[in-house]
Amino acid sequence: MPVSHRRVVITGAAALLLAGCAALRDAPRLVYHCPNGLGFEARLYQDMAVLEGERGHVVLQRLPHQHDRELLYADPTVVADFGLGVDGRLVRLNYTSVPAPVYCERVPAADGADAPPVRAAPRPGPRNPPPFDPDAPVQTNIRSGDGDIGPG
């Protein structure tokens, strides 16, 4: 195999490996179906859960003092308890404005593949970048001073 072809193969393999690592770092999407035709997708992290549905998205903070298998997340309006049931396919949503809990069931994968287990990803959840600081120093390629500026 010529050197240029070998380099292309190695570069392509490295790109695929990096893409695979990036995909593995994020939490898997868990799809749930709820009563009345509602549903949502959840991503569970060490410190938060991100829920996305037809009515928008919400970020729930993980409740402290839990065992690794307990997946309790909450905000002021809802407490979500993931991984319930014999095979961990249920989530109980306790809304502050609804007296009875809402149970949702995890939807199996469409292609029949084994669904990933319901557990928190081994990393913190995504955070927004810090706000722009107008007083921060700016990196430039402009040199100042009396040094050698090169040929010219």
Secondary structure as the mmCIF struct_conf table of DSSP 4:
data_model
#
loop_
_struct_conf.conf_type_id
_struct_conf.id
_struct_conf.beg_label_comp_id
_struct_conf.beg_label_asym_id
_struct_conf.beg_label_seq_id
_struct_conf.end_label_comp_id
_struct_conf.end_label_asym_id
_struct_conf.end_label_seq_id
HELX_RH_AL_P HELX_RH_AL_P1 VAL A 3 ARG A 25
BEND BEND1 ASP A 26 ASP A 26
HELX_LH_PP_P HELX_LH_PP_P1 ALA A 27 ARG A 29
STRN STRN1 LEU A 30 HIS A 33
HELX_RH_3T_P HELX_RH_3T_P1 PRO A 35 GLY A 37
STRN STRN2 GLY A 39 LEU A 44
BEND BEND2 GLN A 46 ASP A 47
STRN STRN3 MET A 48 GLY A 53
TURN_TY1_P TURN_TY1_P1 GLU A 54 ARG A 55
STRN STRN4 GLY A 56 ARG A 62
HELX_LH_PP_P HELX_LH_PP_P2 LEU A 63 LEU A 63
BEND BEND3 PRO A 64 HIS A 65
TURN_TY1_P TURN_TY1_P2 ASP A 68 ARG A 69
STRN STRN5 LEU A 71 ALA A 74
BEND BEND4 PRO A 76 THR A 77
STRN STRN6 VAL A 78 LEU A 84
BEND BEND5 GLY A 85 GLY A 85
TURN_TY1_P TURN_TY1_P3 VAL A 86 ASP A 87
BEND BEND6 GLY A 88 GLY A 88
STRN STRN7 LEU A 90 TYR A 95
TURN_TY1_P TURN_TY1_P4 THR A 96 SER A 97
BEND BEND7 PRO A 99 ALA A 100
STRN STRN8 VAL A 102 ARG A 106
HELX_LH_PP_P HELX_LH_PP_P3 VAL A 107 ALA A 109
TURN_TY1_P TURN_TY1_P5 ALA A 110 ASP A 111
HELX_LH_PP_P HELX_LH_PP_P4 ALA A 113 PRO A 117
BEND BEND8 VAL A 118 VAL A 118
BEND BEND9 PRO A 122 ARG A 123
HELX_LH_PP_P HELX_LH_PP_P5 PRO A 124 PRO A 126
HELX_LH_PP_P HELX_LH_PP_P6 ASN A 128 PHE A 132
TURN_TY1_P TURN_TY1_P6 PRO A 134 ASP A 135
BEND BEND10 ALA A 136 ALA A 136
BEND BEND11 ASN A 141 ASN A 141
BEND BEND12 GLY A 145 GLY A 147
#
